Amino acid sequence: MRAKASFSFLFFFILFLLLFLSKDIGKIFILKQDVKSIRPFKTEVGEIVEGDYFVNSPFNTRYYFTTNARPLKKGEDYAMIHLYGPEVHFSVSDRLSIGVMTSWIDSPFVLAAKYSIPTKNPNVNFGLGTLLGSSAFLNSFRGYGGLHWGMATFGDEKQNLTVSLGYSYMNVGMSASSFNATTSSLATSPVFALAGIKKLGKRASLFFDSMVFFATRGFSSSEYTSYNPTTGEYTFPPYGNYKGVLAFFMPGMRFQSGPKSAFQFALAGVLFAQNFDNPTVDDRRRSFPIPQCSWFLKF
């Protein structure tokens, strides 16, 4: 009876254990209740950080607004939820990804695409990106714009730096009324971006994101016509141009709770400066903070 009881205890004990064979220390028994998941170990898709195994996630291809040249690999689709609206990105291949970006009122609506160009050095990647947008329901689809850029990324999953150069254009589609004409104009701008990220521990990363637009736009007397009701006269400032600088600076932190979710926040700020080549028009300079936060979800 005693031998039978011992055998039964051993049988049920084994049912709740997993046996692993290690080359270094031999047999290892682990309670099944302590095992969360079992998957093949591949160093090219994961890393050991302070004793924990982390799978490389698609979130590592993003900063806050900008992206890097590292590829969004097949099957690494993800969504990003901002305070102002959502965006979703899908991997078509190991080099090409497409996505959509919008606000909670579905306007504006933007199509996004990125093509990665890897090199023989895994820590050097190049890429091309494009954004094509419409004002959608705002202003009856009259507004449109685009941003097209090239980028170079230096570094790996844990820390990298990206430099981007591009060109943007935008027409808000809102005409300016004047005495005998209405006009609308297209604002164009070269764009420069610098971004980077560094892993600080198991789950936290420090990142910096930025974008600088150097806009140029012409204005005519009809665009800036004003009416004085006291004198009954119309004022027509002379023709000219203005140059503007719009800059976003976004230092922040990212916390990845697992391979399928992460949270990040940015202490973002905006700097806006406008310089007219007309002495009768005052220059304008503004700056203000716009703190942001977002959630990543892999599906």
Helices and strands as residue ranges (DSSP letters): H 2-15, E 17-22, E 26-31, G 32-34, E 46-49, E 52-55, G 58-61, E 78-82, E 86-91, E 96-102, E 109-118, E 124-134, G 138-141, E 144-155, E 159-171, E 176-177, E 182-183, E 187-199, E 204-219, E 226-228, E 233-235, E 240-258, E 261-266, E 269-276, E 284-289, E 292-298
